[in-house]
Amino acid sequence: MKWEGRRQSSNVEDRRGMGAGKKAIAGGGIIGVIVLLLTIFGGETGQQLAPILNQIQQQSTPTDNSVQRELTEEEKQLGQFVSTVFGDTEDIWHQIFRDNGSEYQEPTMDLFTGQVSTGCGDASSAVGPFYCPADQKVYMDLDFFEELKNRFGAKGGDFAIAYVIAHEVGHHIQNLMGTSSKVRQAQQGRSEAEANQLSVMQELQADFYAGVWAHYNQKYIEEGDIDEAISAANAVGDDAIQKRVQGHIVPDAFTHGTSEQRKRWFLKGFTSGDIRQGNTFDGI
């Protein structure tokens, strides 16, 4: 992606290296990745592993909160890239909202390491990138992308990061449009499988919105970028994660959609650029 020398968002707070009270997970990196992905995808498997996760948390040891370090040049450059992508989302969604007779309210982004306090409660890097509607912030520990590539087979590359950022901003769009609150209301009183299905629809729409963003950002997209986004979407499909982690697939536990669904809705947004075509709740 072409990003050097362009406008960076002023809505990014970079707190990496500031001594966030990171906890070391017993058992090594792969345990952390499994925790991360099961936290993201939840469902039956997450419930079954809850006692194990509690034990891991009890064995975790805090590091010294007072320790601070200078970011490496590579980390600084990555922060600049993320700020540029976030700025692109601002420009594009401002235009889309104006074209539809509305006004876009910009979210903010918090780059952290280890763990963070949010308007939705405390969270660790194990949850992966997420959006908190309570404070309208996107939270990201950028180490997630190395794990996604090294452990779960995504191609990596800068546009894989851009896709995830655009997906989380998609949740902000849903929050502004009232979709998120409607989903939460619709989930009340339903079975776990039915509630999970609504979650899938919501996540696929966020993928669609990420594709819409990419559609309007094509002047900065380079050859291979869309392949990187599709590879990331494939790697975080519920079926791919469940098969790799537990060896079998439980569709009723899906909360984000299959690899095929996630790729399809991202590409639909990318090819159409029309937010009116993103009604994932009309059937998946």
C-alpha positions as CSV (number, residue, x, y, z in Angstrom):
1,M,0.0,0.0,0.0
2,K,1.3,3.5,-0.9
3,W,1.3,5.4,2.4
4,E,4.6,7.2,2.9
5,G,4.4,11.0,3.1
6,R,0.6,11.1,3.4
7,R,-1.7,12.6,6.0
8,Q,-1.8,10.7,9.3
9,S,-4.7,10.8,11.7
10,S,-4.5,12.9,14.8
11,N,-6.9,10.5,16.5
12,V,-4.3,7.8,17.3
13,E,-2.8,7.5,20.7
14,D,0.4,5.4,20.7
15,R,1.1,4.0,24.2
16,R,3.3,1.1,23.1
17,G,6.4,0.7,25.3
18,M,4.9,2.8,28.1
19,G,4.8,0.0,30.7
20,A,1.2,-1.1,30.5
21,G,1.4,-3.8,33.1
22,K,1.8,-6.6,30.6
23,K,1.2,-10.1,31.9
24,A,3.3,-13.0,30.7
25,I,1.1,-16.0,29.8
26,A,2.3,-19.3,31.1
27,G,2.9,-21.9,28.4
28,G,4.4,-19.7,25.7
29,G,3.2,-18.0,22.6
30,I,0.9,-20.6,21.1
31,I,-1.1,-20.7,24.3
32,G,-1.6,-17.0,24.0
33,V,-2.7,-17.3,20.3
34,I,-5.2,-20.0,21.2
35,V,-6.6,-17.8,24.0
36,L,-6.7,-14.8,21.7
37,L,-8.6,-16.6,19.0
38,L,-11.0,-18.4,21.3
39,T,-11.7,-15.1,23.0
40,I,-12.5,-13.6,19.6
41,F,-14.7,-16.5,18.4
42,G,-16.2,-17.5,21.8
43,G,-19.0,-20.0,21.8
44,E,-19.0,-23.6,23.1
45,T,-15.2,-24.0,22.9
46,G,-14.6,-20.9,24.9
47,Q,-16.9,-22.1,27.6
48,Q,-15.2,-25.5,27.7
49,L,-11.8,-23.9,28.1
50,A,-12.8,-21.3,30.7
51,P,-11.3,-23.3,33.6
52,I,-8.0,-23.7,31.7
53,L,-7.9,-20.0,30.9
54,N,-8.6,-19.1,34.6
55,Q,-5.7,-21.3,35.6
56,I,-3.4,-19.6,33.0
57,Q,-4.5,-16.2,34.3
58,Q,-3.7,-17.2,37.9
59,Q,-0.2,-18.3,36.8
60,S,0.5,-15.1,35.0
61,T,3.0,-12.7,36.5
62,P,2.9,-8.9,36.2
63,T,5.9,-7.1,34.9
64,D,7.1,-3.8,36.3
65,N,4.7,-1.0,35.4
66,S,7.3,1.6,35.6
67,V,9.5,0.2,32.8
68,Q,9.4,2.3,29.7
69,R,11.4,1.8,26.5
70,E,12.1,3.6,23.3
71,L,10.2,2.2,20.3
72,T,12.4,0.7,17.5
73,E,12.5,2.4,14.1
74,E,10.4,-0.5,12.7
75,E,7.8,0.0,15.5
76,K,7.7,3.8,14.8
77,Q,7.2,3.2,11.1
78,L,4.4,0.7,11.8
79,G,2.7,3.3,14.0
80,Q,3.0,5.8,11.2
81,F,1.5,3.4,8.7
82,V,-1.4,2.6,11.1
83,S,-2.1,6.3,11.5
84,T,-2.1,6.8,7.8
85,V,-4.6,4.0,7.3
86,F,-6.8,5.4,10.1
87,G,-6.6,8.8,8.4
88,D,-7.8,7.2,5.1
89,T,-10.8,5.7,6.9
90,E,-11.7,9.1,8.2
91,D,-11.5,10.8,4.8
92,I,-13.5,8.1,3.1
93,W,-16.2,7.7,5.7
94,H,-16.7,11.4,5.9
95,Q,-17.4,11.5,2.2
96,I,-19.7,8.5,2.3
97,F,-21.7,9.9,5.1
98,R,-21.9,13.3,3.4
99,D,-23.1,11.6,0.2
100,N,-25.9,10.0,2.2
101,G,-26.9,13.2,4.0
102,S,-25.3,12.5,7.3
103,E,-22.2,13.5,9.4
104,Y,-19.5,11.1,10.3
105,Q,-18.2,11.1,13.8
106,E,-14.6,10.0,14.0
107,P,-13.5,7.3,16.3
108,T,-10.1,7.2,18.0
109,M,-7.5,4.5,18.1
110,D,-5.4,3.3,21.0
111,L,-2.2,1.3,20.3
112,F,-1.1,-0.6,23.4
113,T,1.1,-3.4,24.6
114,G,-0.1,-6.1,26.9
115,Q,-3.2,-4.9,28.5
116,V,-5.4,-1.8,28.5
117,S,-8.3,-0.2,30.3
118,T,-11.3,0.7,28.1
119,G,-14.8,2.0,28.3
120,C,-15.9,-1.6,27.9
121,G,-13.7,-2.8,30.8
122,D,-10.1,-4.0,31.1
123,A,-8.7,-6.2,28.3
124,S,-5.4,-7.9,27.4
125,S,-3.7,-8.3,24.1
126,A,-5.2,-11.9,24.0
127,V,-8.5,-10.5,22.7
128,G,-6.9,-9.2,19.5
129,P,-7.9,-5.9,17.9
130,F,-11.4,-4.8,19.0
131,Y,-13.8,-1.8,19.0
132,C,-15.4,-0.5,22.1
133,P,-18.7,1.3,21.4
134,A,-18.8,2.8,24.9
135,D,-15.8,5.1,24.2
136,Q,-15.8,4.8,20.4
137,K,-12.2,3.6,20.3
138,V,-10.4,1.0,18.3
139,Y,-7.8,-0.9,20.4
140,M,-4.9,-2.7,18.9
141,D,-1.8,-4.5,20.1
142,L,0.2,-4.7,16.8
143,D,1.9,-7.9,17.9
144,F,-1.3,-9.6,16.9
145,F,-0.4,-9.5,13.2
146,E,2.8,-11.4,13.6
147,E,0.9,-14.1,15.4
148,L,-1.7,-14.2,12.7
149,K,0.9,-14.7,10.1
150,N,3.3,-17.0,11.9
151,R,0.8,-19.3,13.7
152,F,-2.3,-19.2,11.5
153,G,-1.1,-18.9,8.0
154,A,-2.1,-15.5,6.8
155,K,0.2,-13.9,4.2
156,G,0.9,-10.9,6.4
157,G,1.8,-7.6,4.7
158,D,0.7,-4.1,5.4
159,F,-2.7,-4.5,3.8
160,A,-3.6,-7.3,6.1
161,I,-3.2,-4.7,8.9
162,A,-5.2,-2.2,6.9
163,Y,-8.0,-4.7,6.4
164,V,-8.3,-5.4,10.2
165,I,-8.3,-1.6,10.9
166,A,-11.0,-1.1,8.3
167,H,-13.0,-4.0,9.8
168,E,-12.9,-2.5,13.3
169,V,-13.9,0.9,11.9
170,G,-16.8,-1.0,10.3
171,H,-18.0,-1.7,13.8
172,H,-17.8,2.0,14.5
173,I,-20.0,2.6,11.5
174,Q,-22.5,0.0,12.9
175,N,-22.4,1.8,16.2
176,L,-23.2,5.2,14.6
177,M,-26.0,3.7,12.5
178,G,-27.6,1.9,15.5
179,T,-27.0,-1.5,14.1
180,S,-24.9,-2.7,17.1
181,S,-27.6,-1.8,19.6
182,K,-30.3,-3.5,17.5
183,V,-28.2,-6.7,17.4
184,R,-27.7,-6.7,21.1
185,Q,-31.5,-6.2,21.6
186,A,-32.3,-9.0,19.1
187,Q,-29.9,-11.4,20.9
188,Q,-31.7,-11.1,24.2
189,G,-33.8,-14.1,25.0
190,R,-32.5,-16.1,22.1
191,S,-30.5,-19.4,22.3
192,E,-26.8,-19.3,22.2
193,A,-26.8,-20.6,18.6
194,E,-29.3,-17.9,17.5
195,A,-27.4,-15.2,19.2
196,N,-24.1,-16.4,17.6
197,Q,-25.8,-16.3,14.2
198,L,-26.7,-12.6,14.7
199,S,-23.1,-12.0,15.7
200,V,-21.9,-13.6,12.5
201,M,-24.2,-11.3,10.5
202,Q,-22.8,-8.3,12.3
203,E,-19.2,-9.3,11.8
204,L,-19.7,-10.0,8.1
205,Q,-21.2,-6.6,7.6
206,A,-18.0,-5.1,9.2
207,D,-16.0,-7.1,6.6
208,F,-18.3,-5.6,3.9
209,Y,-17.6,-2.1,5.2
210,A,-13.9,-2.8,5.1
211,G,-14.3,-3.7,1.5
212,V,-16.2,-0.5,0.8
213,W,-13.3,1.4,2.4
214,A,-10.9,-0.4,0.1
215,H,-13.0,0.4,-2.9
216,Y,-12.6,4.1,-2.3
217,N,-9.0,3.8,-1.4
218,Q,-7.8,2.1,-4.6
219,K,-5.5,4.9,-5.7
220,Y,-3.2,3.9,-2.8
221,I,-3.6,0.1,-3.3
222,E,-0.8,-1.8,-4.9
223,E,-0.6,-5.2,-6.6
224,G,-1.1,-8.0,-4.1
225,D,-2.8,-5.9,-1.4
226,I,-6.2,-7.3,-1.9
227,D,-4.7,-10.8,-1.8
228,E,-3.3,-9.9,1.6
229,A,-6.7,-8.8,2.9
230,I,-8.3,-12.0,1.6
231,S,-5.6,-14.1,3.2
232,A,-6.2,-12.5,6.5
233,A,-10.0,-12.9,6.2
234,N,-9.4,-16.6,5.4
235,A,-7.2,-17.1,8.4
236,V,-9.7,-15.7,10.8
237,G,-12.7,-17.6,9.5
238,D,-14.5,-19.5,12.3
239,D,-14.2,-22.8,10.5
240,A,-10.4,-22.4,9.8
241,I,-9.8,-21.4,13.5
242,Q,-11.8,-24.2,15.0
243,K,-10.3,-26.9,12.7
244,R,-6.8,-25.7,13.5
245,V,-7.3,-25.3,17.3
246,Q,-9.7,-28.2,18.1
247,G,-9.6,-30.4,15.1
248,H,-13.3,-30.2,14.2
249,I,-15.9,-27.6,13.3
250,V,-18.9,-26.6,15.4
251,P,-21.1,-24.3,13.2
252,D,-23.4,-23.3,16.1
253,A,-20.4,-21.8,17.8
254,F,-19.5,-19.6,14.9
255,T,-19.5,-15.9,15.8
256,H,-17.6,-14.3,12.9
257,G,-18.4,-16.4,9.9
258,T,-16.6,-18.9,7.8
259,S,-13.5,-18.1,5.8
260,E,-15.6,-18.2,2.6
261,Q,-18.2,-15.8,4.0
262,R,-15.7,-13.3,5.3
263,K,-13.8,-13.2,1.9
264,R,-17.1,-13.0,0.0
265,W,-18.5,-10.0,1.9
266,F,-15.2,-8.2,1.9
267,L,-15.0,-8.6,-1.9
268,K,-18.7,-7.5,-2.3
269,G,-17.9,-4.3,-0.5
270,F,-14.7,-3.8,-2.5
271,T,-16.3,-4.4,-5.9
272,S,-19.6,-2.5,-5.3
273,G,-18.5,0.4,-3.1
274,D,-22.2,0.7,-2.2
275,I,-23.1,0.6,1.5
276,R,-26.7,-0.2,0.5
277,Q,-25.6,-3.7,-0.6
278,G,-24.3,-4.6,2.9
279,N,-27.4,-6.1,4.4
280,T,-25.9,-9.2,5.8
281,F,-28.9,-9.7,8.1
282,D,-31.0,-10.6,5.0
283,G,-29.4,-14.0,4.9
284,I,-25.8,-15.3,4.8
